[in-house]
Amino acid sequence: MTTKRDYYEILGVNRNANESDLKASYRKLALKYHPDRNPGDKEAEENFKEASEAYEVLRNPQKRNIYDQFGHQGLEGSGFSGFSNFDDIFSSFGGIFEEFFGFSSGRRSRSRTQRGADLRYDLTLSFMEAAFGTETEINLEKMEICSSCEGTKCKPGTHLDTCSQCNGTGQVSRNQGFFTVRTTCYQCNGNGQIIPHPCTDCKGTGQTRVSKKVAVKIPAGVDSGSGLRLTGEGEAGTYGGPHGDLYVFIYVEPHDFFERDNTDVICQVNISFVQAALGDTIEVPTLNGNKQLKIKKGSQPGDLFRFRGEGIPSLRSGRRGDEIIQILIKTPTNLNKKQEALLKDFAKIERNKIPNKLKNILKSGFDKASN
């Protein structure tokens, strides 16, 4: 399996590079390795694809954020696996190559369809919602195909006209000495068609901003930083292009009693020193309700007890972790006279144990020395 190079290294920029820095670096590489300038050069083609993939990721805030946190594996997990061919590159980048080279790429004219923009939504969940999963609805503001003109950009009942300047080619030619240079038509902006009667609802853009409710199913076991990809729930594409995707990033609120450690949940329970010394059975909260815990005699502060399978499900296997209970021993306060007396008697007994032990040790040592 081929290891992919770091995208920042490919473009020769630092990790804080802004959009202008990325674009300038990519322009330099695109000019150098463009396939039309290196016919038959497979190495140049691979370098062009590599630089284009790096630029596609780093120029997109959502993809860049995923890459910065999780690297190439994170992008693959979100559904991005790079470009499959040159047509994908030229279609994705739209008019960038016209800006770079001063003329339209013949490849781009094959298809004007453009994929819609990806969207990001930050979703906050409670501890229990993350542990058990939930279904919710989120409200999105996004661009969708205009319902009045159905994306044609024309007022209902009218249609697009062929551009008279370029005769529908989207390009005009001019002679410069022995060379003929083709540039984007200034009248139709390279579309080959003009809109004589623009749609009044979308102002001739073919899209309008709408509010939409999107159902999101949260699997059990998600944690802060988890991300979900909803294919096709991003903004609408242009010229029949597909919708972008919606990326839902999750933040989980802390719990008052439980803490999470991977799939285990950890909690602390106070018991009295009498319960610790004599043992007891107490009720302890779990994610599924209270459960009885047997405290063994002579338990010490910090001792750990475990409920198997009472933790959080794994996203991969579905197997639940454990609940780990740490014992804290609480010192009693506001003792009554009887309690104080009992403790004093207990303390006296404990003090008397020490001299007797010392006597036995000294006697044992003396007897050995005499022999």
N, C-alpha and C positions, 0 to 999 in steps of 0.2 A: 504494500500500500504506500503510495507516494505521500510524503509529508508536505503539507502546504506551507509556503513561506508566510512570514508576518506581513500583513497588509501595509503597515506603516513603513516597513523596510522596503517593500516593493516600490512604493511611491517616493521613498527617500525623504519622508517628513517625520517630525516628532509627534508624539501622542496628543499634543495640544494644538495641532495644526487646525486652522480655521478653513472655511469653505474656499476662500480665495487661494490659500496655500495648496490645498488639495487639487483644485482645478488647474493651477499653473503647473504643478508637477505632472499631472495626468496629461495635460496638453503636450508637454515636452516628450513624454513617452509615446503618446499616440502618434505624434508626428514622426517619431523615429521608427516605430514598429508597425505602422498601419499596413495591412496586407496589400493594398493597392500600390504602395511604395516598395514593397518587398515581395514581388510575385514569386511563388514557389519556395519561399524561405520558411520552412516549418518552424525553425527556432524563433524567428520574428513573429510568426503567428501566435505561438505559445506565449511569448512575452506580451503581445498585445492583449490576448485574452486574460492573462494574469493581472496586468495593470488595470484593465477594464473592470474585472471582478473586484479588485481592491478599491477602486474609485466608487463603484456602485454601492459597496457596503459603507465606506467611510463618509460618503456624501449624504447618506440617509441616517437621520438621528436615531431612529428606532433600531436599525440594523447595527449601527455603530455602537450603541449602548449594549446590545446583546454581545457583540464581538469583544468589547472591552472587558465585560464581566466573565464571559464563558468561552471566548475564543472560537475557533472554527467549529468545534463540536456543538457549541450553543447555536450557531447559525444553522447547522444541519438539523438540529432538533427543532428549530423554528420553521423549517421548510425551505430554507435557501441553500442551494447547492451549486451556485455559480451559473454561468451561461453555457448552453449546450452548443451554440453555433454563433457565427458572426451576425446573422440576422437578428438574433435576440439582443445583441449588443447595440446595433444601430437603431433598432426599434425602441429599446429602453432609454437611450440617451437623446432621442428626439433631434432637436436642432443643434446640439452641441458641436457636431462635426462641421456643420456649416460655419459656425463661429470660429472653429479651429483652423479650417482649411480655406475658408473664403468661397467655397462652392459646395453644392449639395452632393452627398455621396450617392452614387448610382444604386448602392445597396439599399439605402433608406427608402428610395422611391417604391420599392417592392411592397411596402406596407406602412401605412401611417398610424396603424392602431397603437395605442399606448395604454399600458396597464395603469389602473388607478393607484392613487397614493395609499400607503399603509397608514393605519391609525394606531394610537396608543391610548389605553385607558388604565388608570391606576385604581384598583379595587381594594377596599379595606374589609377584612373579615374578622369576626370574633374568633377566639381560640377554639371554641367548640365547633363553629362552622368549618374551620380549617381541618379539624380532627375528623369530623364525620362526613364532610362534603355537604354541598347545598346547591340549590338552584336559585338563581336570582335574575333580575332584569336590570340592564343598565341603559341609560339614556345617552344617545349619541347625536352630535351635530355633524353632519357630513354632506358632501356633494353627491347628488344622485341625478340620474337622467331626468331631464325636464319632462313632466307628465303631459304638458300641453303640446310640445312639438315632437316628443319621443326621441329627443336627441338630434333631430335634423337641423336645429337652430333656426328654422324658418317658421314664419307665422302659419298656422294651420290653413291649408288650402293653397299654399304657395310652395315653391321648390327652389333648389339651388340652380344657379345659372353657370354655365361654363365661362371661365375668365377670358375676356376678349384680349387681354394683354399677352398671355402665354398660351392661349388656346387649350387650356386644361392640363398642361404639362407641369405646372407649378414652377417652371424655370424659364428664364429669359437668357438669351445669348448676346454677347458683345465681343467684337473682334479687338484684339490687342496685338498688332503686328501680324505674325504668322500664327498666333494662337487664338482659339475661340474659348472664352471663359463663360461658363454657365453659372448664373447666380439665382437665388430665390426671387421669384416674382414679387415685386413690391406691392402690386395691386391685390393679390389674393394671399400673400404671405406663404406661398408654396403649396396652397391647398388645391389649386387648379380650378376652384369654384368660388363664386361670390354669393353673398346672401342679399338678394334685392329687397326682401321684406323680413327683417329679423323678428323672431318670436318676442312678443312683448313681456312674457313672463320671465324668460331667462336672459333677455337682452342679447339674444343671438349667440350665447355661449353653449347651449345644448344641455346645461346642467343648472340645478338650483340647490340651494342649501336647505336641508330638511332635518327634522328631528325624528329619530327612530329609536324604538325600544328593541334591544337585542337580548335574547335569552342566553344566559351563560350557565353551563353546568360545571360546578366545581367538584373535582374528584376528592375523595377522602384522603387526607395526609399531606395536603399542600402546606407550604411554609412561606414565610416572607422571602421574596426574591423569586418565587416560582412564577412561571409565565405560561399563559395559554394562547394558542393561535387559533383564531376563528377565520377560516378560509372564506374569502369573498365578502367579508363584512366591512372592508375598507371603503374608500371612495370609488366612485364609478370611473371606468376608463374612458378614453376618448376614441372616436372613430371605430366603435365596436370593440375596443379593448376590454379585457377582463377587469373586474373589480380588484382592488387591493385587499389586503388582509387586515384584521384587527388583532392587535397584541394586547392581552390583558395581563398586567403585572400586579402581583398580589402582595399586600402587607397584612400581617396577622397581628392583632392587638394582644398585648400580654394578658395573662390570667392572674386573678388575685391569689390563687392557691397553687396552681400547677406551673411548673416550668418545663420546657421541652428540651430534650437532648436527642437529636435525630428522631428515632421513633419511640424512644422512652419518655415517660413523663416523671418528673421528680417533685416531691413535696416533703414538707417537714411537719411533724406532729409533736405537740407537747404532751408529756406525761409527768406524773408526780414521781418523786424519788421513792415513794412507797410502792407504786406500780412497777418501777424499774427493779426494785429489790425483790419484791415478792412475785412479780409476774402478774399479768392481767389479760383480759380480752377487751379490745376497744373497737369502735367503729371508725373507719377511715373513708373519706370520700374518694371515689374513683370517677372516671369519665362516664361510667354507666350507673352511678349511684353509690350508696354506702356499702362497704363490705367489712366483715369482721377480721381483725388482725390479732393474733395471739402474741403477746409480749412475753418473752421468756424471762425466767428469774435471773437476776443479776445483770440485766441489760445496762449498757453504758451509754453516756452521751455520744451521739454521732453514729451509733449502730444503725445498720441498714437492713431493711426488710423489703421483700419483693413480691409483687403480685404478677404472676406470669400472664402475658397476653392481655393486660389491661392498659396498654399504651396506645400509640397512634399507628394506623395502618401504613405500610410502606407503599409508596406510589408505584413501585415496580412489581412487587410480589403480592401486595395486599395483606401480608402477614403483619400482625400487630406486635409492637414492642411491649415492654413491661412498665409497670408503675413501681418506682423505687421510693420507699418511705424512709426518711431519716428521723431518728428519734432525738428529741431534745428534752432534757429533764429540767423541769421548772422548780425552782426553790420556793418553798412555801413562805407566805407572809401573813401578818396579822394572826399569829398563833394564840389560842386561848391558853389558860393556865395548865389545863390537863395535858394539852399537846406539848407545851414547853417542858413539863415535868417528865413526860415519857421520853422526849428527846434528850433531856439531861441524863436520865437513867441509861439511855442507849449510849450516849457519849461516854459515861463513866465506865460502862462495860468495855467499850472500845479502848479507852485509855489503859485499863487494867490488863488488856491483852498484850500490850507492848512490853511492860516489865517482865511478865512471865516468859515471853519469848526470849527476852534478853538473858534472863536467868538461865534458861535452858541452854542457850548458845554458849554462855560463859562456863556453865557447869560441864558441858560436853567438851569444851576446849581444855579445861583444867584436868578432867579425867584422862584425856589423851596425853597431856604433857606428863602426868604422873606415871603413866605406863611407859 
